[in-house]
Amino acid sequence: MAQETPALFLSQVERFYPQADAPLEVLRKADFALWPGEVVALVAPSGTGKSTLLHVAGLLEKPDGGEVFVGGLATTKLDDKGRTRLRRTEIGFVYQFHHLLPEFTALENVVLPQRIRGLDRDVAEERAAELLSFLGLGQRLDHLPGELSGGEQQRVAIGRAVANGPRLLLADEPTGNLDPQTAQHVFGTLIALARASGLAALIATHNLDLARKMDRQVTIREGLVVPLA
Ligand SMILES: Nc1ncnc2c1ncn2[C@@H]1O[C@H](COP(=O)(O)OP(=O)(O)OP(=O)(O)O)[C@@H](O)[C@H]1O
């Protein structure tokens, strides 16, 4: 059987921030592989580097050393255009606050990234409707974000993040502003989506109950990505 390619592979990744005395070493030769269909929780105390890791993995920041592979492709030598293209097609982001466009319906919010990528309106609308139905929002396609509950808005944000069929989903506290039951529901749909599509997800969260429902839990210790004890 052919060896599967990781959706994300961090190899010896380093990230330093300048400081008055010695640089702050947030990532020190960190290794991490995320496999297709896997949903992994990133649980670590505040200030240990979760956002830094997500930014490096999402090609928003370049590492100071090491290599970031997305779908087997080395990314550090790509120019800005190449990185942006890869980010648009291969990576989806979900944040704590959904940042949906308020004047656009749920459907349009999921259509838009596909149109930016150049897809025909009909194709984009069909895919958006299919995705939102999968996320349990089939009856809410024409609602504006302001007419949706917090959990529904966050599910639209997940739909938008995966609209272009990325292989990798990166989420920073995606349910941080939801009540526990709604958070659980949103996570449930996210995990189901990964199972159904082979999407790999790395989800930073402080919620240990939700983290335990994921396939694996990792943390950042002394600049390395290690299993959560
Ligand atoms: N641009 C920057 N310049 C200097 N230091 C930074 C910069 N960004 C982050 N840091 C520092 O790097 C460390 C890791 O920050 P990061 O935001 O990745 O932590 P985090 O684990 O996501 O924290 P939180 O859970 O509070 O969001 C922190 O000590 C932070 O102060």
The ligand as a Gaussian input file, in Angstrom:
#p B3LYP/6-31G(d) Opt

LIG

0 1
 N        4.796000      39.210000      17.445000
 C        5.317000      38.849000      18.611000
 N        6.421000      39.474000      19.091000
 C        6.960000      39.104000      20.270000
 N        6.492000      38.115000      21.055000
 C        5.393000      37.462000      20.621000
 C        4.747000      37.791000      19.392000
 N        3.680000      36.975000      19.237000
 C        3.659000      36.187000      20.326000
 N        4.677000      36.465000      21.149000
 C        4.985000      35.778000      22.425000
 O        5.171000      34.398000      22.119000
 C        4.576000      33.563000      23.095000
 C        3.545000      32.640000      22.448000
 O        2.446000      33.409000      21.987000
 P        1.133000      32.738000      21.382000
 O        0.195000      33.830000      21.010000
 O        1.515000      31.787000      20.328000
 O        0.577000      31.936000      22.673000
 P       -0.803000      31.138000      22.863000
 O       -0.428000      29.813000      23.426000
 O       -1.586000      31.154000      21.617000
 O       -1.528000      31.999000      23.984000
 P       -3.095000      32.230000      24.292000
 O       -3.659000      30.911000      24.721000
 O       -3.047000      33.223000      25.438000
 O       -3.711000      32.798000      23.056000
 C        3.962000      34.504000      24.143000
 O        4.854000      34.586000      25.222000
 C        3.835000      35.832000      23.414000
 O        3.983000      36.898000      24.319000

